[in-house]
Amino acid sequence: MIDTHTHLYAEEFDYDRTEVIQRAFDKGITGFYLPAIDSEFHEKMLDLEAAYPGKIHSMMGLHPCYVKPETWEKELQTVKNYLDKKMFPAIGEIGIDLYWDKTTLDIQIKAFEKQIDWAIEKDLPIVIHTRESFDETFEVLDRKKHPKLRGIFHCFSGNLEQANRAVELNFLLGIGGVVTFKNGKIDQFLNEIPLEKIVLETDSPYLAPVPFRGKRNESSYLDLVAGKLVDIYRKDFSEIDKVTTENAKRIFNHS
């Protein structure tokens, strides 16, 4: 299995990161993709990638919650500098978040569009963060429509219509702990989306699946997400593992 979205460099793992990663290996997790946040975290993220070559892969991008009026342009320049000097599997996580701050919507959109332009230019997938912002996100994607524009809707928690729209736009759905929540709702329609359009993620240390909901999440819990998909798709665990892993490798161009 591949954890397509985990913040392994987060401070929540500072006291036992090695053990957390080993537990994931023991559960059959073969790869980890780390989304970028902003320049405060880049060094820690890239150091972790260097410590686990071929296993841990860093993305590069500016998280929408960190698009601030006083720093966003400088932060974007830092992202561009990295993209120009190093190969990354994706640009992410990028997008629009209207849960925490609606006042920055205009610059969030500008940052999102700029990073989409770079993804098209460099033929890279994007990993989208969308929170209370599906309409705004789809508006941007429709404006930026391009044959090379593709990626993952990370931590997908929308409805069936939004899921179908994302898939039509050449995106996969990142499915994590929310699928195990009683009020998560995506389990009610997910079987209508082809398994070939699904990748697994934890978003650890956040959004731990049941029965660990409310506690720190970690990549070794990915089997609980896959286990829920066994119920939803009525397929063997090995089939869920195989197909979602192939999907992840394909989107990230991981041989």
C-alpha positions as CSV (number, residue, x, y, z in Angstrom):
1,M,0.0,0.0,0.0
2,I,1.0,3.6,-0.6
3,D,0.1,6.5,1.8
4,T,-0.4,9.2,-0.7
5,H,-0.7,12.0,1.9
6,T,1.1,12.1,5.2
7,H,2.7,14.9,7.2
8,L,5.4,12.6,8.7
9,Y,7.6,15.6,9.3
10,A,5.0,17.2,11.7
11,E,6.1,17.9,15.2
12,E,3.5,15.3,16.5
13,F,6.0,12.7,15.3
14,D,9.1,14.3,16.7
15,Y,9.5,11.9,19.6
16,D,8.9,8.6,17.8
17,R,9.1,9.2,14.0
18,T,11.4,6.2,13.3
19,E,9.0,3.8,15.2
20,V,6.0,5.3,13.3
21,I,7.6,4.7,10.0
22,Q,8.7,1.1,11.0
23,R,5.2,0.3,12.1
24,A,4.0,1.3,8.6
25,F,6.6,-0.8,6.9
26,D,5.5,-3.7,9.1
27,K,1.9,-3.2,7.9
28,G,3.0,-3.4,4.2
29,I,3.2,0.3,3.5
30,T,5.8,0.6,0.7
31,G,5.7,4.4,0.0
32,F,4.9,7.7,1.6
33,Y,4.1,11.0,-0.1
34,L,4.7,14.1,1.9
35,P,2.7,17.3,1.0
36,A,4.5,20.6,1.4
37,I,3.0,23.4,3.6
38,D,5.3,26.4,3.5
39,S,9.0,27.2,3.8
40,E,9.1,26.7,7.6
41,F,8.7,22.9,6.9
42,H,10.7,22.4,3.7
43,E,14.0,21.5,5.3
44,K,12.5,19.0,7.7
45,M,10.4,17.4,4.9
46,L,13.4,17.1,2.5
47,D,15.7,15.7,5.2
48,L,13.1,13.0,5.9
49,E,13.0,12.1,2.2
50,A,16.8,11.9,2.1
51,A,16.8,9.5,5.1
52,Y,14.5,7.1,3.3
53,P,15.4,7.2,-0.4
54,G,12.9,5.5,-2.6
55,K,10.4,5.2,0.2
56,I,9.5,8.8,1.2
57,H,8.8,11.3,-1.5
58,S,8.3,15.1,-1.0
59,M,5.9,17.2,-2.9
60,M,6.4,21.0,-3.3
61,G,3.8,23.7,-3.0
62,L,2.1,26.3,-0.8
63,H,-0.8,25.1,1.4
64,P,-3.8,27.5,1.1
65,C,-4.0,28.0,4.8
66,Y,-0.5,29.5,4.6
67,V,-1.3,32.0,1.8
68,K,-0.9,35.2,3.9
69,P,-1.1,38.7,2.5
70,E,2.4,39.6,3.7
71,T,4.3,36.5,2.6
72,W,2.5,34.6,-0.1
73,E,4.4,36.0,-3.1
74,K,7.7,35.3,-1.4
75,E,6.6,31.8,-0.5
76,L,5.5,31.1,-4.0
77,Q,8.9,32.2,-5.3
78,T,10.5,29.7,-2.9
79,V,8.3,27.0,-4.3
80,K,9.2,27.9,-7.9
81,N,13.0,27.9,-7.0
82,Y,12.6,24.3,-5.6
83,L,10.6,23.2,-8.7
84,D,13.3,24.6,-11.0
85,K,16.2,22.8,-9.3
86,K,14.7,19.4,-8.1
87,M,12.4,16.8,-9.5
88,F,9.2,16.4,-7.4
89,P,6.4,13.8,-8.0
90,A,3.7,16.4,-7.6
91,I,2.8,20.0,-6.7
92,G,0.9,20.0,-3.5
93,E,-0.8,20.5,-1.3
94,I,-2.4,23.5,-3.0
95,G,-6.0,24.7,-3.3
96,I,-8.6,26.7,-1.4
97,D,-9.6,26.6,2.2
98,L,-12.6,28.7,3.3
99,Y,-13.0,27.0,6.7
100,W,-10.3,28.9,8.5
101,D,-10.1,32.2,6.6
102,K,-12.4,33.6,3.9
103,T,-10.7,37.0,3.8
104,T,-7.8,35.6,1.8
105,L,-9.9,34.0,-1.0
106,D,-8.6,36.3,-3.7
107,I,-4.9,35.6,-3.0
108,Q,-5.6,31.9,-2.4
109,I,-7.1,31.7,-5.9
110,K,-4.0,33.5,-7.3
111,A,-1.6,31.2,-5.6
112,F,-3.6,28.1,-6.7
113,E,-3.7,29.3,-10.3
114,K,0.0,30.1,-10.4
115,Q,0.9,26.7,-9.1
116,I,-1.5,25.0,-11.5
117,D,0.4,26.9,-14.3
118,W,3.7,25.4,-13.1
119,A,2.2,21.9,-12.9
120,I,1.1,22.2,-16.5
121,E,4.4,23.6,-17.6
122,K,6.3,20.8,-15.8
123,D,3.8,18.1,-16.6
124,L,3.2,17.3,-12.9
125,P,0.1,16.2,-11.1
126,I,-1.4,18.5,-8.4
127,V,-2.7,17.5,-5.0
128,I,-5.7,19.6,-4.0
129,H,-6.7,20.7,-0.6
130,T,-10.4,21.8,-0.7
131,R,-12.3,22.7,2.4
132,E,-15.7,24.3,2.2
133,S,-14.6,25.4,-1.2
134,F,-15.7,22.9,-3.9
135,D,-17.5,25.5,-6.0
136,E,-14.5,27.9,-6.0
137,T,-12.1,25.0,-6.6
138,F,-14.0,23.7,-9.6
139,E,-14.3,27.3,-11.0
140,V,-10.5,27.5,-11.0
141,L,-10.1,24.0,-12.5
142,D,-12.6,24.8,-15.3
143,R,-10.7,28.0,-16.1
144,K,-7.4,26.2,-16.2
145,K,-8.6,23.2,-18.1
146,H,-5.7,21.5,-19.9
147,P,-4.8,18.0,-21.1
148,K,-1.9,17.8,-18.7
149,L,-4.0,19.0,-15.7
150,R,-4.5,16.0,-13.4
151,G,-4.0,15.0,-9.8
152,I,-5.7,14.0,-6.5
153,F,-8.5,15.6,-4.5
154,H,-6.8,15.0,-1.2
155,C,-9.0,14.0,1.8
156,F,-12.1,13.9,-0.4
157,S,-15.2,14.6,1.6
158,G,-17.7,15.9,-0.9
159,N,-20.9,14.4,-2.3
160,L,-21.4,12.0,-5.3
161,E,-21.9,14.9,-7.8
162,Q,-18.6,16.5,-6.7
163,A,-16.9,13.1,-6.8
164,N,-18.1,12.6,-10.4
165,R,-17.0,16.2,-11.3
166,A,-13.5,15.6,-9.9
167,V,-13.2,12.3,-11.9
168,E,-14.4,14.0,-15.1
169,L,-11.7,16.6,-14.6
170,N,-9.1,13.8,-14.6
171,F,-8.6,13.7,-10.8
172,L,-8.4,10.8,-8.4
173,L,-10.0,10.8,-5.0
174,G,-7.8,10.6,-2.0
175,I,-9.7,8.5,0.6
176,G,-8.6,8.5,4.2
177,G,-10.0,8.2,7.7
178,V,-13.2,10.1,6.9
179,V,-14.5,7.0,5.1
180,T,-14.7,5.2,8.4
181,F,-16.7,8.0,10.2
182,K,-20.4,7.5,10.9
183,N,-21.1,11.0,9.7
184,G,-18.5,11.0,6.9
185,K,-21.2,10.1,4.3
186,I,-18.8,9.2,1.5
187,D,-19.1,5.5,2.3
188,Q,-22.8,5.8,1.1
189,F,-21.9,6.4,-2.6
190,L,-18.2,5.6,-3.0
191,N,-18.9,2.3,-4.7
192,E,-20.4,4.3,-7.6
193,I,-16.9,5.7,-8.3
194,P,-14.6,3.2,-10.0
195,L,-11.8,1.8,-7.8
196,E,-9.4,2.9,-10.5
197,K,-10.1,6.5,-9.5
198,I,-9.2,6.0,-5.8
199,V,-6.0,6.3,-3.9
200,L,-5.4,5.7,-0.2
201,E,-4.1,8.3,2.3
202,T,-4.0,9.0,6.0
203,D,-3.3,12.8,6.2
204,S,-1.5,11.8,9.4
205,P,-1.2,13.0,12.1
206,Y,-4.8,14.2,11.4
207,L,-8.1,12.5,10.8
208,A,-7.4,9.1,12.3
209,P,-9.8,6.3,11.2
210,V,-12.2,4.5,13.6
211,P,-11.4,3.1,16.2
212,F,-8.6,5.7,16.7
213,R,-10.7,8.8,15.8
214,G,-9.6,11.8,17.8
215,K,-6.2,10.4,18.4
216,R,-3.0,11.0,16.5
217,N,-3.1,9.3,13.1
218,E,-0.2,7.4,11.5
219,S,0.5,5.6,8.2
220,S,0.2,2.2,9.8
221,Y,-3.6,2.8,10.1
222,L,-3.9,2.8,6.3
223,D,-5.0,-0.8,6.5
224,L,-8.2,0.4,8.3
225,V,-9.0,2.7,5.4
226,A,-8.4,-0.1,3.0
227,G,-10.5,-2.4,5.1
228,K,-13.4,-0.1,4.9
229,L,-13.0,-0.1,1.1
230,V,-13.2,-3.9,1.2
231,D,-16.8,-3.5,2.6
232,I,-17.7,-0.7,0.2
233,Y,-16.5,-2.3,-3.0
234,R,-17.0,-5.9,-1.9
235,K,-13.5,-6.8,-3.1
236,D,-10.7,-8.7,-1.4
237,F,-8.2,-6.7,0.7
238,S,-5.5,-7.8,-1.8
239,E,-7.5,-6.3,-4.7
240,I,-8.0,-3.0,-2.9
241,D,-4.3,-2.9,-2.1
242,K,-3.2,-3.8,-5.6
243,V,-5.5,-1.4,-7.5
244,T,-5.0,1.6,-5.2
245,T,-1.2,1.1,-5.2
246,E,-1.2,1.0,-9.0
247,N,-3.3,4.1,-9.1
248,A,-0.9,6.0,-6.8
249,K,2.2,4.9,-8.8
250,R,0.5,5.9,-12.0
251,I,-0.5,9.4,-10.9
252,F,3.0,10.1,-9.3
253,N,4.8,8.5,-12.2
254,H,6.5,6.2,-9.7
255,S,8.2,3.2,-11.3
